């Protein structure tokens, strides 16, 4: 019995020595976990039973090995994306939604309080050209593109909160499958028409001596009086420069960068651009509410100007008296 026990002990000792001899060279070749900037992510033999060190490196954004070429292709997890997600789904969505509701509510309350701004007297029937055919085509193109883009954008931001409970996930997903590519491609048409509109109307939106009075009297909206103005009043100029030009170009430029992500490549850059795009679009939509209201039901005869290109003589005197005098003077000289 003692002989068998001794033999068994000897055999176990030899096997243990062989195994240790095989493991030591492997450990020397790969002594410590990698996954830092010095090399690709690996697991040592000692750590092969536990993937926690590797996944800690992954969460830090350390690069691994991939056959796909390009920036960040070896980064499996970008933890900064959580910051973008919290901002986009948190403050941007909440504050943006509140802003749009407040603006829409104020416009509705004002209309209920004051109603439509009427002409000072009955129309004479004498029409004055206000917008050329080219101006109307460009403006309508910009407006139509904006409405479609805003509709798709608002659905992407608020749809899961507002529409999904009523439409369900299937119908909502089908709508976005249509609106998302339309949104991407229509943005290029919007930008092209917007640039033409900016060049076309920039000269008529320069500050003049009537703008200070328009600001002081709030455009006559509070007391329903008519304030003299040139071809465009200060309210229209504010929308043109801040809403259409500054915000419009910001939203368009950021949208193009999102349409072609290889321009920036880095996910952090694309996430920043996405936030700029969303915030700019929400601000532009809020301002557009006021512009659309004044140009449709807010002011009598305003919609006719863009539909036909002409306005009644009374309308011209009431809202743009300085411009009317310029037109009348040209007609007399002719």
C-alpha positions in Angstrom: 0.0 0.0 0.0 2.9 2.3 0.9 4.5 1.5 -2.5 1.3 2.4 -4.4 0.9 5.7 -2.5 4.5 6.6 -3.3 4.1 5.8 -6.9 1.0 7.8 -7.2 2.6 10.8 -5.5 5.6 10.6 -8.0 3.3 10.5 -11.0 1.3 13.5 -9.9 4.5 15.5 -9.3 5.8 14.8 -12.8 2.5 15.8 -14.4 2.4 19.0 -12.4 6.0 19.9 -13.4 5.1 19.3 -17.1 2.1 21.5 -16.9 3.9 24.4 -15.2 6.7 24.2 -17.7 4.2 24.6 -20.5 2.4 27.5 -18.9 5.4 29.6 -17.9 6.6 30.4 -21.5 3.1 31.3 -22.6 2.8 33.7 -19.7 6.2 35.2 -20.5 5.0 35.9 -24.0 1.8 37.6 -22.9 2.5 38.8 -19.3 -0.2 41.3 -18.8 -3.6 42.3 -20.1 -3.5 44.8 -22.9 -6.3 47.0 -24.4 -4.6 50.3 -23.9 -3.4 52.6 -26.6 -0.2 50.5 -26.8 -1.9 47.6 -28.6 -5.1 45.7 -29.3 -7.3 44.2 -26.7 -6.2 40.7 -25.6 -6.9 38.3 -22.7 -3.9 36.6 -21.0 -4.1 32.9 -20.3 -4.5 33.7 -16.6 -7.5 35.9 -17.4 -9.1 33.7 -20.0 -11.7 32.5 -17.5 -12.8 36.1 -16.7 -13.7 38.7 -19.5 -14.2 41.6 -17.0 -10.8 43.2 -17.7 -11.4 43.2 -21.4 -14.9 44.7 -21.1 -13.5 47.4 -18.8 -11.1 48.3 -21.5 -14.0 48.3 -24.0 -16.0 50.6 -21.9 -13.0 53.0 -21.7 -13.1 53.2 -25.5 -9.8 51.3 -26.0 -9.4 50.1 -29.6 -9.5 46.5 -30.6 -8.8 44.7 -33.9 -11.1 44.8 -36.9 -10.9 44.2 -40.6 -13.0 47.3 -41.3 -10.9 50.4 -42.1 -11.7 53.8 -40.9 -11.8 56.1 -37.8 -12.9 54.4 -34.6 -13.6 51.1 -36.3 -11.9 49.2 -33.5 -13.9 51.0 -30.8 -16.7 48.7 -29.8 -18.4 50.9 -27.2 -18.3 54.7 -27.1 -19.4 55.6 -23.6 -19.8 59.3 -24.5 -22.8 58.3 -26.5 -24.7 58.1 -23.3 -24.2 61.8 -22.7 -25.6 62.6 -26.1 -28.6 60.2 -25.6 -29.4 61.8 -22.2 -29.2 65.3 -23.7 -31.2 64.5 -26.8 -33.9 62.5 -25.0 -33.9 64.7 -21.9 -33.4 68.5 -22.0 -33.6 69.0 -25.8 -36.8 67.0 -26.1 -38.4 68.4 -22.9 -37.5 72.1 -23.3 -38.1 72.0 -27.1 -41.5 70.5 -26.6 -42.4 73.1 -23.9 -41.2 75.9 -26.2 -43.4 74.8 -29.1 -46.4 74.4 -26.9 -45.9 77.8 -25.3 -45.5 79.6 -28.6 -48.5 77.8 -30.1 -50.5 78.6 -27.0 -49.6 82.3 -27.0 -50.5 82.6 -30.7 -53.9 80.9 -30.1 -54.5 83.1 -27.0 -53.7 86.3 -29.0 -56.0 85.3 -31.9 -58.8 84.6 -29.4 -58.2 88.0 -27.7 -57.6 90.3 -30.7 -58.6 88.3 -33.7 -57.4 89.0 -37.3 -55.8 92.4 -38.0 -58.3 93.9 -40.4 -57.8 96.5 -43.1 -58.6 100.1 -42.1 -61.2 100.4 -44.9 -62.9 98.4 -47.6 -60.6 97.2 -50.4 -60.6 99.5 -53.4 -60.0 96.7 -55.9 -56.9 98.5 -57.2 -54.0 95.9 -57.1 -50.3 96.6 -56.6 -47.7 94.1 -57.6 -45.8 92.9 -54.5 -44.0 89.7 -55.4 -42.8 88.5 -58.8 -43.5 85.0 -60.0 -39.9 84.0 -59.4 -40.1 85.3 -55.8 -43.3 83.4 -55.1 -41.9 80.1 -56.6 -38.8 80.3 -54.5 -40.7 81.3 -51.3 -43.3 78.5 -51.8 -40.5 76.0 -52.4 -38.7 77.0 -49.2 -42.0 76.9 -47.3 -43.2 73.5 -48.6 -39.8 71.9 -47.9 -39.7 73.4 -44.5 -43.1 72.1 -43.6 -42.2 68.6 -44.7 -38.8 68.7 -43.0 -40.3 70.0 -39.8 -43.0 67.4 -39.8 -40.5 64.6 -40.2 -38.1 66.1 -37.7 -40.8 66.6 -35.0 -42.0 63.0 -35.5 -38.4 61.8 -34.9 -38.1 63.8 -31.7 -41.6 63.6 -30.2 -43.3 60.7 -32.2 -42.6 57.9 -29.6 -44.1 60.1 -26.9 -47.1 61.5 -28.8 -48.0 59.3 -31.8 -47.0 55.8 -30.7 -49.7 55.6 -28.0 -52.3 56.3 -30.7 -50.9 54.8 -33.9 -48.9 51.9 -32.4 -45.4 51.0 -33.2 -46.0 49.4 -36.6 -47.8 52.3 -38.3 -45.4 54.8 -36.7 -42.4 52.8 -38.0 -44.0 52.8 -41.5 -44.4 56.5 -41.4 -40.8 57.1 -40.4 -39.6 54.7 -43.1 -41.2 57.1 -45.6 -40.4 60.4 -43.9 -36.7 59.6 -43.0 -35.4 59.4 -46.6 -37.6 62.2 -47.6 -36.1 64.3 -44.8 -32.6 63.5 -45.9 -32.9 64.3 -49.6 -35.4 67.2 -49.3 -32.9 69.0 -47.1 -30.7 69.6 -50.1 -33.6 71.1 -52.1 -34.4 73.3 -49.1 -30.9 74.6 -48.8 -30.7 75.4 -52.6 -34.0 77.3 -52.5 -33.0 79.0 -49.2 -29.8 80.4 -50.7 -31.6 81.8 -53.7 -34.2 83.4 -51.4 -31.5 85.0 -49.2 -29.7 86.5 -52.2 -33.0 87.6 -53.7 -34.4 89.5 -50.6 -31.3 90.5 -48.7 -31.3 94.1 -50.0 -34.9 94.6 -48.9 -34.3 93.4 -45.4 -31.7 96.1 -44.4 -32.5 98.2 -41.3 -34.2 101.5 -42.1 -35.6 104.4 -40.2 -39.1 102.8 -39.8 -37.8 99.8 -37.9 -37.3 101.6 -34.6 -41.0 102.8 -34.6 -42.1 99.3 -35.5 -40.2 97.9 -32.5 -41.6 100.6 -30.1 -45.1 99.9 -31.2 -44.7 96.1 -31.4 -45.8 96.3 -35.0 -49.2 97.5 -34.0 -50.2 94.0 -32.9 -51.2 95.0 -29.4 -53.3 98.1 -30.2 -54.3 97.0 -33.8 -52.8 100.1 -35.3 -50.9 100.2 -38.6 -47.2 101.0 -38.4 -45.4 102.5 -41.5 -42.8 100.2 -43.1 -40.8 99.7 -46.2 -41.2 96.6 -48.4 -40.6 94.4 -45.3 -41.2 95.4 -41.7 -38.9 94.7 -38.7 -40.8 91.5 -37.8 -40.3 90.1 -41.3 -36.6 91.2 -41.2 -36.1 89.5 -37.8 -37.5 86.3 -39.2 -35.4 86.7 -42.4 -32.1 87.2 -40.8 -32.3 85.2 -37.6 -34.9 82.5 -38.5 -34.4 81.9 -42.2 -30.8 82.9 -42.7 -28.9 82.1 -39.5 -31.0 79.1 -38.2 -31.9 77.9 -41.7 -28.2 77.7 -42.8 -27.2 76.2 -39.4 -29.8 73.5 -39.7 -29.0 72.9 -43.4 -25.2 72.6 -42.8 -25.6 70.3 -39.8 -28.1 68.2 -41.8 -25.6 67.7 -44.6 -22.9 66.6 -42.2 -25.4 64.0 -40.8 -26.4 62.9 -44.3 -22.7 62.3 -45.1 -21.2 61.1 -41.8 -17.8 60.2 -43.4 -17.0 63.9 -43.5 -16.6 64.0 -39.8 -16.2 60.2 -39.1 -15.8 60.6 -35.3 -19.0 59.7 -33.4 -18.5 62.4 -30.8 -18.4 65.0 -33.6 -21.6 63.6 -35.2 -23.3 63.6 -31.8 -22.5 67.2 -31.3 -23.7 68.1 -34.8 -26.9 66.1 -34.1 -27.6 68.3 -31.1 -26.9 71.5 -33.0 -29.3 70.3 -35.8 -32.1 69.4 -33.3 -31.8 72.6 -31.3 -31.6 74.8 -34.3 -34.6 73.1 -36.0 -36.7 73.5 -32.8 -35.9 77.2 -32.5 -36.6 77.7 -36.3 -39.9 75.9 -36.0 -40.9 78.0 -33.0 -40.2 81.2 -34.9 -41.9 79.9 -38.0 -45.1 79.5 -36.0 -45.3 83.3 -35.7 -44.4 83.9 -39.3 -47.0 81.4 -40.6 -49.7 82.9 -38.4 -49.1 86.5 -39.5 -48.9 85.4 -43.2 -52.1 83.4 -43.1 -55.0 84.1 -40.6 -53.3 86.8 -38.6 -53.4 89.7 -41.1 -56.2 90.2 -43.6 -54.9 90.0 -47.1 -51.4 88.7 -46.3 -52.0 85.3 -47.8 -53.3 86.8 -51.0 -50.0 88.6 -51.5 -48.1 85.3 -51.8 -50.9 83.5 -53.7 -51.4 86.1 -56.4 -48.3 88.3 -56.1 -50.5 91.4 -55.7 -52.1 93.3 -52.8 -54.9 95.8 -52.6 -54.0 99.5 -52.4 -55.5 99.7 -48.9 -53.4 96.8 -47.6 -50.3 98.4 -49.0 -51.1 101.7 -47.3 -51.9 100.1 -44.0 -48.9 97.7 -43.6 -46.2 99.1 -45.8 -47.0 102.7 -46.4 -43.4 103.7 -47.1 -43.1 101.0 -49.8 -46.5 102.1 -51.2 -45.2 105.6 -51.6 -42.1 104.4 -53.4 -44.2 102.3 -55.8 -46.6 105.2 -56.4 -43.7 107.6 -57.1 -42.2 105.2 -59.6 -45.6 104.8 -61.4 -45.9 108.6 -61.7 -42.4 108.9 -63.1 -43.2 106.2 -65.6 
